[in-house]
């Protein structure tokens, strides 16, 4: 009985100690979030009072052809970026996992894109892809691949590829370092036993490495998906959502509606449009991790 009482007291003490921080964080996150939801249900134009309109803003977005383009662009940008970052990050982790000499130095160099400010990265890639002075076009012309500069940021398809490339360069080190850290926790005995059985490199990767780090892969992919969906800086600095609406994503479209058109209610509805998808992804990953622990 005394043991149960002591355990109950310890639990209450733990709740009491964490309560101030929990309340502060709840207020810091909950108030802006609930305010955003309320604002998305109003017709709010700068200089005029807000009027509650219910789901009218969401209905307007669903009926808008431009919003459908934005939704498709957001999906293409996010999926394309995540897949490439996943592949490059895994290759980086596998390479570094087998490098003994110079591992720390190489890891530090590969981390540079992740620590450089996003604005600097976006401006650098914009310069690299400039039609007339861009280093990529100059190099392609010098080696005779093309006769004139490629309009990387002026062609709808190439513009999307360009912003994906910039996002990948910015984000692949996060994947690589996270995967490498997970790989280093896999017991070496598993690889030694597989080698005795005659397993090759690919067999070890598919049967040992990947199953052992799949939890980390799921979490890293989820976090990067959330960040990529809201990657305003790279897209806005490089293309401003253009040409036309070819690279408009939720973040830049919300900026256009809220800052350029001063329609805050509609802008907030557009920014919250990806929330159901993100919520589903979070629930799916959490359930997957719980199932793995069991």
C-alpha positions in Angstrom: 0.0 0.0 0.0 2.8 2.4 0.9 4.6 1.6 -2.4 1.5 2.5 -4.3 1.1 5.7 -2.3 4.7 6.7 -3.0 4.4 5.9 -6.7 1.2 8.0 -6.8 3.0 10.9 -5.1 5.9 10.7 -7.5 3.5 10.8 -10.4 1.7 13.8 -9.0 5.0 15.5 -8.4 6.1 14.8 -12.0 2.8 16.3 -13.3 3.2 19.4 -11.0 6.8 20.0 -12.2 5.9 19.7 -15.9 2.6 21.6 -15.7 4.0 25.2 -16.0 6.0 24.3 -19.1 3.1 22.4 -20.6 0.7 25.3 -20.0 3.1 27.7 -21.5 3.7 25.6 -24.6 0.0 24.9 -24.9 -0.7 28.7 -24.9 2.2 29.3 -27.3 0.9 26.8 -29.8 -2.8 26.5 -29.1 -3.8 30.2 -29.2 -2.2 31.0 -32.6 -3.5 27.7 -34.0 -7.1 28.3 -32.8 -6.9 31.9 -34.0 -5.8 30.8 -37.4 -8.7 28.4 -37.6 -11.2 31.1 -36.6 -9.7 33.6 -39.1 -10.1 31.0 -41.9 -13.8 31.0 -41.1 -14.2 34.7 -41.5 -14.1 37.2 -44.4 -11.3 39.4 -43.2 -10.0 42.2 -45.4 -7.4 44.6 -44.0 -9.0 47.8 -42.8 -12.4 46.2 -42.3 -13.9 44.1 -39.4 -14.0 40.4 -39.8 -17.3 38.7 -40.6 -18.0 35.1 -39.8 -18.7 33.2 -43.0 -18.3 29.6 -41.9 -16.9 27.3 -44.6 -17.3 29.8 -47.4 -13.6 30.4 -47.8 -12.9 26.6 -48.1 -15.7 26.3 -50.6 -14.2 29.2 -52.7 -10.8 27.4 -52.7 -12.3 24.1 -53.8 -14.1 25.9 -56.7 -10.9 27.7 -57.7 -9.0 26.3 -60.6 -5.9 28.2 -59.4 -6.1 26.4 -56.0 -6.3 23.0 -57.7 -3.1 23.9 -59.5 -1.5 25.0 -56.2 -2.5 21.7 -54.6 -1.0 19.7 -57.4 2.2 21.7 -57.4 2.5 21.3 -53.6 2.1 17.5 -54.0 4.6 17.3 -56.8 7.1 19.6 -55.1 6.9 17.7 -51.8 6.9 14.1 -53.1 9.6 14.9 -55.7 11.9 16.5 -53.0 11.3 13.8 -50.4 12.0 10.9 -52.7 15.3 12.4 -54.0 16.4 13.4 -50.5 15.6 9.9 -49.2 17.7 8.3 -51.9 20.6 10.7 -51.7 20.5 10.7 -47.9 20.6 6.9 -47.7 23.5 6.8 -50.2 25.3 9.4 -48.1 24.8 7.4 -44.9 25.8 4.1 -46.5 29.0 5.7 -47.9 30.0 7.3 -44.6 29.1 4.2 -42.6 31.9 2.4 -44.4 34.4 5.2 -44.3 36.9 5.1 -41.4 39.5 7.7 -42.1 38.2 11.3 -42.5 34.6 10.4 -41.6 34.1 13.5 -39.3 35.6 15.9 -41.9 33.5 14.5 -44.7 30.4 14.6 -42.5 31.1 18.3 -41.7 31.5 19.2 -45.3 28.3 17.4 -46.3 26.4 19.2 -43.5 27.2 22.7 -45.0 24.0 22.9 -47.1 21.9 22.2 -44.0 23.5 24.9 -41.9 23.6 27.7 -44.5 20.6 30.0 -44.3 17.8 29.1 -46.7 17.7 32.6 -48.2 21.4 32.3 -49.2 20.8 28.9 -50.7 17.8 30.2 -52.7 19.7 33.2 -54.0 22.7 31.0 -54.9 20.5 28.6 -56.9 18.7 31.5 -58.6 22.1 32.8 -59.8 23.3 29.4 -60.9 20.2 29.0 -63.1 20.1 32.5 -64.5 19.4 32.5 -68.2 22.4 34.7 -69.2 24.9 34.7 -66.4 24.1 31.5 -64.6 27.0 29.1 -64.0 25.0 26.1 -65.2 24.1 27.7 -68.5 27.7 29.0 -69.0 29.1 25.5 -68.4 26.6 23.8 -70.7 27.3 26.3 -73.6 31.1 26.0 -73.1 31.0 22.2 -73.4 28.7 22.4 -76.4 25.7 20.7 -74.8 23.4 23.6 -75.8 23.8 26.6 -78.1 21.9 29.1 -75.9 21.0 29.3 -72.3 18.3 27.1 -70.9 15.5 29.0 -69.3 15.5 27.0 -66.1 13.2 29.4 -64.2 11.1 30.5 -67.1 9.8 27.1 -68.3 7.0 25.6 -66.2 8.4 22.1 -66.0 12.1 23.2 -65.6 11.1 25.7 -62.9 9.5 23.0 -60.8 12.6 20.8 -61.3 14.8 23.7 -60.3 13.1 24.5 -57.0 13.1 20.7 -56.2 16.8 20.6 -56.8 17.4 23.6 -54.5 15.2 22.0 -51.8 17.0 18.7 -52.2 20.4 20.3 -51.8 19.2 22.1 -48.7 17.7 19.0 -47.1 19.6 15.9 -48.0 22.2 16.3 -45.2 19.5 16.0 -42.6 18.4 12.6 -44.1 22.0 11.4 -44.4 23.2 12.3 -40.9 20.0 10.9 -39.3 20.3 7.6 -41.2 24.0 7.4 -40.4 23.3 7.8 -36.7 20.7 5.0 -36.9 23.0 2.7 -38.8 25.7 3.0 -36.2 23.3 1.6 -33.6 22.9 -1.7 -35.6 24.9 -4.5 -33.9 28.0 -5.5 -35.9 27.3 -9.1 -35.0 24.3 -9.2 -37.3 26.5 -8.3 -40.3 29.2 -10.7 -39.2 26.6 -13.6 -39.0 25.2 -12.6 -42.4 28.6 -12.6 -43.9 29.3 -16.1 -42.6 26.1 -17.2 -44.3 27.4 -15.8 -47.6 25.2 -12.7 -47.7 26.3 -9.9 -50.0 26.1 -6.1 -49.5 22.6 -5.7 -51.0 21.3 -8.6 -49.0 22.7 -7.1 -45.7 21.1 -3.7 -46.6 17.7 -5.1 -47.3 17.5 -7.7 -44.6 19.5 -6.0 -41.8 20.2 -2.3 -42.2 16.8 -1.1 -43.6 14.6 -3.1 -41.2 16.7 -1.8 -38.3 16.5 1.9 -39.2 13.0 2.0 -40.6 11.6 3.8 -37.6 14.1 6.6 -38.1 13.4 6.7 -41.8 9.7 7.1 -41.0 10.2 10.0 -38.5 12.8 11.8 -40.7 10.5 11.5 -43.7 7.5 12.9 -41.8 9.5 15.8 -40.4 10.9 16.7 -43.8 7.5 16.4 -45.4 6.1 18.9 -43.0 9.0 21.3 -43.6 8.9 20.9 -47.4 5.2 21.5 -47.6 5.8 24.9 -46.0 9.0 25.8 -47.8 8.2 29.4 -48.7 11.7 30.8 -49.0 13.1 28.7 -51.8 10.1 28.9 -54.0 9.3 32.6 -53.5 12.9 33.8 -53.9 13.7 31.6 -57.0 10.4 31.9 -58.9 7.8 33.8 -56.8 5.4 30.9 -57.7 5.9 31.4 -61.5 6.1 31.2 -64.4 2.3 31.8 -64.1 1.4 29.5 -61.3 3.7 26.7 -62.3 5.5 26.6 -58.9 2.9 28.1 -56.6 2.6 26.0 -53.5 0.4 26.4 -50.4 2.9 28.8 -48.7 3.4 31.1 -51.6 -0.3 31.1 -52.5 -1.2 32.0 -49.0 1.3 34.9 -49.1 -0.3 36.1 -52.4 -3.8 36.0 -50.9 -2.8 37.5 -47.5 -0.1 40.0 -48.2 -0.6 40.9 -51.9 -4.5 40.8 -52.0 -5.1 41.5 -48.2 -7.6 38.7 -48.0 -6.6 37.3 -44.7 -9.5 34.9 -44.2 -9.0 33.2 -47.6 -5.2 33.2 -47.1 -5.5 31.4 -43.8 -7.9 28.9 -45.3 -5.3 28.2 -48.0 -2.5 27.8 -45.5 -4.6 25.3 -43.5 -5.5 23.3 -46.5 -2.6 20.9 -46.0 -3.4 20.4 -42.3 -5.6 17.2 -42.8 -2.9 15.5 -44.8 -0.2 16.4 -42.3 -2.4 15.2 -39.4 -3.0 11.8 -41.2 0.7 11.4 -41.8 1.5 12.1 -38.1 -1.2 9.6 -36.9 0.1 7.0 -39.4 3.7 7.4 -38.3 2.9 7.4 -34.6 0.7 4.2 -35.0 3.5 2.6 -37.0 6.1 3.4 -34.3 3.8 2.1 -31.5 3.3 -1.1 -33.5 7.0 -1.6 -33.9 7.6 -1.1 -30.2 5.1 -3.8 -29.4 
